[in-house]
């Protein structure tokens, strides 16, 4: 499953990570191994962590929260810290192709941010991805599509501009440019999703699409030109809708070849996720910057792009979790991303409020949110 992160994390996340992460060895190289895993006390994560990425591999969940942590997908499992590549201390970008992990690590001493892949065990055996298009250059905003194509933004030599590159996931990725320059100086943000054979890639200012990721065409742009914040293709909607959020406080949905949009909201939306309540009943959730999430239920698993009405959950209106299980802390969180895992679990990643789990509660016949 795909995970996304809002541009808010670029400023807030590094500060949080520096506070919680400890220093690493300064010796550098390409191939590394550390011999042990460090257990976290009391079987839980620190509830003040900033979570920047999450994925699932080999029966374990992995999160990037300054360090990378993992636990078994079994309920009640203990979170462990995964050793970092030698000389690199911080990580907020993490994806998997189902075979190995890919992580962008930051070196506090040199300022370098490089892409690494592991050996598939998740135990801290890392190899530097050293393709000529990214070698020696800072990488940002790591993404992966459902067909296992890796996307990232790379800083251009001699300037503060970033360009988007892509490559098929593997032990050694051959990256090629997408011919997309990110629109603002020092802007690293983009988001990408896949609809059948068509890639949809959103930058701050434009949405690009096409079947060839090396030559995507510029397309939709909202009135006013406000910044996009996330793009997401629903796997539950029978209309295969694509959702898009924007800093103009609107949510867009595309199906049947056309776009529809919500009325202007009271909150800034960013990331997008979905929850399967069973029986064709689905809920789209939209993360916000400081107001938790907005939600809309679509009965029968069909999205009407012209009837978007996202609301903040309350005691009288709540679908992602039954009203009694909407946490006050989560309602006022900055949500940086959603991740759909196994066993019908959905996770909310936050800035400074840790990791939240949404799952069915069979004894109560409901869904609820719980802190990891």
C-alpha positions in Angstrom: 0.0 0.0 0.0 1.1 3.5 -0.6 1.9 6.1 1.9 2.1 9.8 1.6 3.5 12.6 3.7 2.6 16.3 3.8 5.1 19.1 3.2 4.6 20.2 6.8 6.9 17.4 7.9 9.9 18.9 6.2 10.2 21.6 8.8 8.7 19.8 11.9 9.9 16.3 11.4 13.7 16.9 11.4 13.5 18.8 14.6 11.5 16.0 16.3 13.8 13.4 14.9 17.0 15.1 16.2 15.4 15.2 19.7 14.7 11.5 19.8 17.4 9.9 17.7 20.8 9.2 19.1 24.1 9.7 17.2 25.5 7.1 14.9 29.0 6.0 13.8 30.6 8.6 11.5 32.4 6.0 9.3 30.9 5.7 5.8 30.8 3.0 3.2 28.4 1.1 0.9 27.6 -2.2 2.7 26.8 -2.3 6.4 25.6 -4.7 9.1 24.9 -4.1 12.8 24.5 -7.1 15.0 21.5 -6.4 17.3 18.1 -4.9 17.6 17.3 -2.4 20.4 14.0 -3.1 22.2 11.7 -0.3 23.2 10.4 -0.3 26.7 6.7 -1.2 27.6 5.8 -2.7 24.2 4.7 0.7 22.8 6.0 3.6 20.8 6.7 7.0 22.2 3.5 8.9 21.7 5.3 12.1 20.8 7.1 10.7 17.7 6.7 12.2 14.3 6.0 9.4 11.8 7.0 10.0 8.2 6.6 6.7 6.5 5.2 3.2 7.0 5.1 -0.1 5.2 4.7 -3.9 5.7 7.2 -6.6 4.8 7.5 -10.2 5.7 4.9 -10.2 8.4 6.2 -7.0 10.1 5.2 -3.3 10.1 7.9 -0.8 9.7 7.8 3.0 10.4 10.2 5.8 9.8 10.2 8.1 12.8 13.7 9.5 12.9 14.9 6.0 13.3 13.2 3.0 11.6 11.2 0.7 14.0 9.5 -2.6 13.3 7.1 -5.0 15.0 5.3 -8.2 14.0 1.8 -7.7 12.6 0.5 -9.9 15.4 -1.5 -7.9 18.0 0.5 -6.8 21.1 3.9 -7.2 19.5 7.0 -5.3 20.7 8.4 -2.5 18.6 12.2 -2.8 17.9 14.7 -0.3 16.5 16.3 -1.2 13.2 20.0 -0.3 12.9 20.8 2.6 10.6 23.5 2.6 7.9 26.8 3.6 9.4 27.2 7.3 9.4 23.5 8.1 8.8 21.2 8.9 11.7 17.8 10.1 10.6 15.1 8.6 8.4 11.5 9.8 7.6 11.1 8.3 4.1 10.4 4.5 3.9 8.7 2.3 1.3 8.8 -1.4 0.2 8.3 -3.3 -3.0 7.3 -6.4 -1.1 10.9 -7.8 -1.4 13.1 -5.2 0.3 13.0 -1.9 2.1 14.0 1.4 0.6 14.8 4.3 2.9 16.2 7.8 2.6 18.7 8.5 5.4 20.1 11.8 6.5 23.7 12.4 7.8 23.6 15.2 10.4 27.3 15.8 10.1 27.6 16.1 6.3 24.0 17.2 5.4 23.8 14.3 2.9 20.5 12.5 2.3 21.0 9.2 0.4 18.8 6.3 -0.7 19.5 2.9 0.7 17.9 -0.5 0.2 18.1 -3.5 2.6 18.5 -7.2 2.0 14.8 -8.0 2.7 15.3 -9.2 6.2 14.6 -5.8 7.8 17.4 -6.3 10.2 19.6 -3.3 9.3 21.7 -4.7 6.4 21.8 -1.7 4.1 23.2 -1.1 0.6 23.6 2.4 -0.9 21.7 3.0 -4.1 24.4 4.5 -6.3 22.8 5.0 -9.7 24.6 7.8 -11.6 21.4 10.0 -11.7 21.3 10.2 -7.9 24.8 9.5 -6.9 26.2 12.2 -4.6 23.0 14.2 -4.7 20.4 14.7 -1.9 17.2 12.8 -2.4 13.8 13.7 -0.9 10.2 12.6 -0.8 10.5 8.9 -1.5 7.4 7.2 -3.1 6.4 3.9 -4.6 3.4 3.0 -6.8 1.4 -0.2 -6.7 3.4 -1.6 -9.6 6.6 -1.1 -7.6 8.0 1.9 -9.4 10.1 4.1 -7.1 9.8 7.9 -7.4 11.9 10.6 -5.6 13.0 14.2 -6.0 16.7 14.9 -6.5 18.5 18.2 -5.9 20.0 19.6 -9.1 23.8 20.2 -9.0 24.7 23.8 -8.4 21.2 25.1 -7.7 18.3 24.8 -5.2 16.0 23.2 -7.7 14.6 19.7 -7.4 13.6 17.3 -10.2 11.6 14.1 -10.1 13.2 10.7 -11.0 11.8 7.2 -11.2 12.9 3.6 -11.6 11.7 0.1 -11.3 12.3 -1.2 -7.8 15.1 -3.8 -7.4 18.4 -4.5 -5.7 20.0 -1.8 -7.9 17.6 0.8 -9.3 18.2 2.5 -12.7 16.7 5.9 -12.3 15.5 8.1 -15.2 14.2 11.6 -15.1 10.4 12.3 -15.3 11.2 15.6 -17.1 9.4 17.4 -14.2 11.1 20.3 -12.4 9.4 21.0 -9.1 7.9 24.5 -9.4 9.3 26.4 -6.4 13.0 26.8 -5.4 13.8 24.4 -2.6 10.4 22.7 -3.1 10.8 18.9 -2.7 7.1 18.0 -2.6 5.3 15.8 -5.0 2.8 12.9 -4.7 2.1 10.0 -7.1 -0.5 7.3 -7.6 -1.3 4.7 -10.2 -4.7 4.1 -11.9 -4.5 1.0 -14.0 -1.7 1.8 -16.4 -1.9 5.6 -15.9 0.4 7.5 -13.5 -0.9 10.6 -11.8 1.7 12.9 -10.2 0.9 16.0 -8.3 3.3 18.8 -7.6 2.7 22.1 -5.7 1.2 23.7 -8.8 0.1 21.0 -11.4 -1.1 17.5 -11.9 0.7 15.3 -14.5 -0.6 12.1 -16.0 0.4 9.4 -18.6 1.4 5.8 -19.1 5.1 6.6 -19.5 6.5 8.0 -16.2 9.5 9.5 -18.1 7.2 11.8 -20.1 4.1 12.7 -18.1 1.8 15.4 -19.5 0.7 18.5 -17.6 -3.1 18.5 -16.9 -5.5 19.6 -14.2 -4.9 22.7 -12.2 -7.4 24.2 -9.7 -8.7 27.7 -9.9 -6.4 30.1 -8.0 -3.4 27.9 -8.5 -3.1 27.0 -4.8 -0.8 24.2 -3.8 -1.7 20.5 -4.0 -1.1 18.4 -1.0 -1.9 14.8 -1.9 -3.2 12.5 -4.6 -4.7 9.0 -4.0 -6.5 6.4 -6.1 -9.2 4.5 -4.1 -9.0 0.7 -4.3 -12.5 0.3 -2.7 -14.5 2.7 -5.0 -16.3 0.9 -7.9 -15.7 4.1 -9.9 -11.9 3.9 -9.3 -11.9 7.5 -8.1 -8.8 9.6 -7.8 -8.8 12.1 -4.8 -6.7 15.3 -4.7 -6.3 17.8 -1.9 -5.3 21.4 -2.2 -4.3 24.4 -0.1 -7.3 26.2 -1.4 -9.2 24.1 1.2 -10.9 22.0 -1.3 -11.0 18.3 -2.0 -11.3 17.1 -5.6 -12.4 13.7 -7.0 -12.1 12.4 -10.5 -14.0 9.5 -12.1 -15.7 9.1 -15.5 -13.1 11.3 -17.0 -14.1 14.5 -15.1 -13.3 16.3 -11.9 -15.7 17.3 -9.1 -14.8 19.2 -5.9 -16.1 19.9 -2.4 -17.1 23.3 -1.1 -14.4 25.2 0.6 -13.5 23.7 4.0 -12.6 25.2 7.3 -9.4 23.2 7.5 -6.3 22.6 5.3 -6.5 19.1 3.9 -3.4 17.1 3.0 -3.1 13.2 3.0 -5.8 10.8 1.9 -6.7 7.3 3.0 -9.6 4.9 3.0 -11.3 2.5 5.5 -13.3 -0.6 4.6 -16.3 -1.0 6.9 -17.5 -4.1 5.1 -20.5 -4.8 3.0 -19.5 -2.3 0.4 -19.4 0.5 3.0 -16.3 2.6 2.6 -15.0 5.8 4.3 -12.6 8.2 2.7 -10.5 10.0 5.4 -8.6 13.2 4.7 -5.7 14.3 7.1 -5.4 17.9 8.1 -2.8 20.1 9.6 -3.9 20.4 13.2 -7.5 19.2 13.1 -7.1 15.5 12.8 -9.0 14.1 9.9 -12.2 14.8 7.9 -14.3 11.9 6.6 -17.1 10.9 4.3 -19.0 7.6 4.0 -19.8 6.2 0.6 -22.4 3.5 0.8 -22.2 0.8 -1.7 -18.6 1.6 -2.4 -19.4 4.2 -5.1 -18.1 7.8 -5.0 -20.2 10.6 -6.5 -17.6 13.2 -7.5 -20.4 15.9 -7.4 -21.5 15.1 -3.9 -18.4 15.6 -1.8 -19.3 16.5 1.8 -16.3 15.8 4.1 -16.9 16.5 7.8 -15.0 16.5 11.0 -16.0 13.5 13.2 -18.1 14.2 16.2 -20.4 12.5 18.7 -23.2 12.7 16.2 -21.3 12.1 13.0 -18.5 9.5 12.9 -17.8 6.6 10.4 -14.0 5.9 10.4 -14.5 4.9 14.1 -17.7 4.8 16.2 -18.2 8.1 18.0 -17.1 6.7 21.4 -13.8 5.8 19.9 -12.7 9.1 18.3 -9.8 10.2 20.4 -9.5 13.8 21.5 -5.7 13.8 20.9 -6.1 12.5 17.3 -8.9 15.0 16.6 -6.3 17.8 17.1 -3.3 16.2 15.5 -1.3 17.0 12.4 -1.8 13.9 10.3 1.1 13.4 7.9 -0.2 10.2 6.3 -2.4 7.1 6.3 -1.3 3.5 5.8 -3.6 0.5 5.1 -2.1 -2.7 6.6 -3.1 -6.3 6.9 -6.1 -7.5 9.0 -8.2 -4.5 7.9 -6.0 -2.1 10.0 -5.6 1.5 9.0 -2.9 3.6 10.6 -2.7 7.4 11.0 0.8 8.9 11.0 1.1 12.2 12.9 3.6 15.0 13.6 4.4 14.8 17.3 1.4 12.6 18.3 2.9 9.2 17.4 1.2 6.4 15.5 -2.5 5.6 15.7 -4.2 2.3 14.8 -7.8 1.9 13.5 -9.2 -1.6 13.5 -12.4 -3.5 14.0 -13.4 -4.3 17.6 -15.4 -7.5 17.3 -16.6 -7.6 20.9 -18.2 -4.2 20.4 -19.1 -4.5 16.7 -17.3 -1.2 15.9 -14.0 0.3 14.8 -11.8 2.3 17.1 -8.6 4.4 17.2 -5.8 3.3 19.6 -2.3 4.7 20.2 0.5 2.2 19.2 
